[in-house]
Amino acid sequence: MRFEPLPVPGAFLIEPDFIADDRGFFARTFCRAEFAAKGLNTNLVQCSVSFNKARHTLRGMHYQVTPHEEAKLVRCTKGAIQDVIVDLRPDSPAFRRWASVELSAENHRGVYIPEGVAHGFLTLDVDSEVFYQMSEFFQPECAAGARFDDAAFGIDWLAEPAVISGRDLGYPDFLK
């Protein structure tokens, strides 16, 4: 695997190395030793899938607060998404900065998102599916979010969201 640092410290775009032959290919998408060598959290305890029927569905910006902050490893296994992260760590040199990458079933890339960083995505295709691995179990009392259109971040979404939940629309502006 190749780890390309993103503008948010501790976040990486992960490119698999393919072993291809006439059958197709094989590629590793997670290796505890390789992640640990980069100083990343390797304690991935829970996996989830998000299926999204409509193009331009927006989910985010989600995170969990202390004491259950979580790191995430995210891949798009069907369709395509604009994956966006926002650094919410006040002591980070990238505080309130965002980064965006395209993840798709076609490019097979993943994103590692460290603790204290919010995550969201916008689907670019119909029937897009996103696979998550998380370092913490979901704790409803620690679930939090920030507005996807908050001026404090100025995220440049590739399209206007067509579908977004009331919960995601109801997050307050980020004031820290």
C-alpha positions in Angstrom: 0.0 0.0 0.0 1.0 3.6 -0.6 0.2 6.2 2.0 -0.1 9.8 0.7 -0.4 12.4 3.4 -3.4 14.7 3.2 -3.4 18.4 4.3 -5.0 17.3 7.6 -2.2 15.9 9.8 -2.5 12.2 10.4 -4.9 11.7 7.5 -3.8 9.6 4.5 -5.1 8.7 1.1 -4.3 5.0 0.8 -3.6 3.5 -2.6 -3.5 -0.3 -2.8 -0.7 -2.1 -4.7 -2.3 -4.5 -7.2 -1.1 -8.0 -8.1 -2.8 -8.6 -11.4 -3.2 -11.5 -13.7 -5.7 -12.9 -16.3 -8.2 -13.5 -13.5 -8.2 -9.9 -12.3 -6.3 -8.6 -9.3 -5.6 -8.9 -5.6 -4.8 -6.0 -3.3 -4.4 -5.5 0.4 -6.5 -2.7 1.8 -5.4 -3.0 5.5 -2.3 -4.3 7.2 -1.8 -3.7 10.9 2.0 -3.7 10.6 2.0 -1.1 7.7 -0.5 1.1 9.5 1.4 0.9 12.8 4.6 1.8 11.0 2.9 5.1 10.0 1.8 5.7 13.6 -1.9 5.1 12.7 -4.5 3.5 15.0 -4.8 -0.2 14.1 -7.5 -1.1 16.6 -10.3 -1.3 14.1 -13.2 -2.8 16.2 -16.3 -2.1 14.1 -17.3 -2.0 10.4 -20.3 -0.4 8.8 -21.8 0.1 5.3 -23.7 3.1 4.0 -25.8 2.5 0.9 -27.1 5.7 -0.9 -29.7 5.4 -3.6 -29.5 8.9 -5.0 -26.8 10.9 -6.7 -25.7 13.9 -4.6 -26.7 12.4 -1.3 -24.7 14.1 1.5 -23.8 12.5 4.8 -21.8 14.4 7.4 -19.9 16.0 8.9 -19.8 13.3 11.7 -17.4 12.5 14.5 -17.4 11.1 18.1 -16.2 13.2 21.0 -14.1 12.2 24.0 -13.8 9.7 25.5 -14.8 7.7 22.4 -13.1 9.6 19.6 -12.7 7.3 16.6 -10.3 6.9 13.7 -11.9 5.7 10.5 -10.7 3.9 7.4 -13.2 4.6 4.6 -13.6 3.1 1.1 -16.2 3.4 -1.6 -17.1 -0.1 -2.8 -19.8 0.8 -5.3 -20.2 4.0 -7.3 -18.2 7.1 -6.4 -18.1 9.8 -3.7 -16.4 13.0 -2.8 -15.0 12.2 0.6 -14.4 15.2 2.9 -12.6 15.6 6.2 -12.4 18.6 8.5 -9.8 18.9 11.3 -11.6 19.8 14.5 -8.5 19.5 16.8 -7.9 23.0 18.3 -4.2 22.2 18.8 -3.7 21.1 15.2 -1.8 23.4 12.7 -4.7 22.5 10.3 -7.5 23.4 12.7 -10.7 23.9 10.7 -9.0 23.0 7.4 -10.6 20.5 5.2 -9.4 18.0 2.6 -11.3 16.2 -0.2 -10.6 13.1 -2.3 -12.6 11.1 -4.7 -13.2 7.5 -3.7 -14.7 5.1 -6.1 -15.2 1.4 -6.8 -13.1 2.0 -9.8 -10.0 3.6 -8.2 -10.1 1.4 -5.0 -8.6 4.1 -2.9 -9.3 4.6 0.8 -8.9 7.4 3.4 -7.6 7.0 6.9 -9.2 9.7 9.2 -7.6 10.2 12.6 -9.4 10.9 15.9 -10.7 14.5 16.2 -11.4 14.9 12.5 -15.0 15.1 11.2 -16.0 13.0 8.1 -18.6 13.4 5.4 -19.2 12.6 1.8 -21.3 13.5 -1.2 -22.3 10.7 -3.6 -21.3 11.3 -7.2 -23.2 8.2 -8.6 -26.6 6.5 -7.9 -26.4 3.4 -5.7 -23.1 4.3 -4.1 -21.9 2.2 -1.2 -19.3 3.2 1.4 -17.5 0.8 3.7 -16.2 2.1 7.1 -13.9 0.5 9.6 -13.8 2.3 13.0 -11.4 2.3 16.0 -14.3 2.7 18.5 -17.7 1.2 19.0 -20.5 3.6 18.2 -21.5 5.5 21.3 -24.7 7.6 20.7 -24.0 9.9 23.6 -20.6 10.8 22.0 -22.0 11.2 18.4 -21.6 14.7 17.1 -21.6 16.7 13.9 -20.8 19.9 12.2 -22.7 21.6 9.4 -21.6 20.6 5.9 -22.0 24.2 4.7 -20.5 26.0 7.8 -18.6 29.1 6.8 -15.9 28.3 9.4 -14.8 25.5 7.0 -15.7 26.7 3.5 -15.9 23.2 2.1 -16.0 23.2 -1.7 -18.5 20.5 -2.5 -18.5 19.2 -6.1 -22.3 19.6 -6.4 -25.2 21.0 -4.4 -26.6 18.3 -2.1 -29.9 16.9 -3.3 -30.6 14.6 -0.4 -29.5 15.3 3.2 -31.0 14.2 6.5 -32.8 16.5 9.0 -30.2 15.5 11.6 -27.3 16.6 9.3 -29.1 19.9 8.5 -29.7 20.5 12.2 -26.1 20.6 13.3 -25.1 24.0 14.7 -22.4 26.2 13.3 -18.9 25.3 14.6 -17.8 28.1 16.9 -14.6 27.0 18.5 
